[in-house]
Amino acid sequence: MGQAAKVLQLFKTLHRTRQRVFKNDTRALEAARIKINEEFKSNKSETSPKKIEELIKIGSDVEWLLRTSVIQGIHTDHNTLKLVPRKELLIENVPYCDAPTQKQ
């Protein structure tokens, strides 16, 4: 895949991730859209293949971070937030054990 195709794919992936992560939060959706577009526009004239690969890596890391680490919070009260994790963030956890077994 050529670099132009990789850049376009990353651009689309970032916008899709933005829509999933900030679902129903118009302010965050708009801020993320503006930031993604600004970053791509500011590097539009980059010609160095090495620098382009570096920027693609940074963009991929940002997409991964958004997808795996961001949880929405909704203000329910003055000092209360309700967390709304996406299904892909929920993982199986080992049940808590009150009486741990000793290793031998």
C-alpha positions, 0 to 999 in steps of 0.5 A: 500500500502506498503512503498516500493510501496509508495516510487516507486510511489513517485519516478515515480510521481516526474519524471513525474512532472519534465517532465511536469514542465520543458518541452523543457528545457533540462538543467532544466530537467537534473538537476532535474533528477539528484537531484531526483535520488541523493536524493533517492539514499542517502536515499536508506538504510533508514529502520526506517518506521517513517523516511521513512514516513517523507521522503515520505511526503517531496517528496510529498510536493516537487512534489506539489510545483513543480506542482503548483508554477513553471512557465517556463521563456524564455529569449527573449531579453537581459532583457526580459523573456517570461513566459510560464504558464502551463494550470493547473496553470491558474485559473479563476480570479475575474474581476477587478472593477474600482468602488468597491461597499461599504460594508454596 
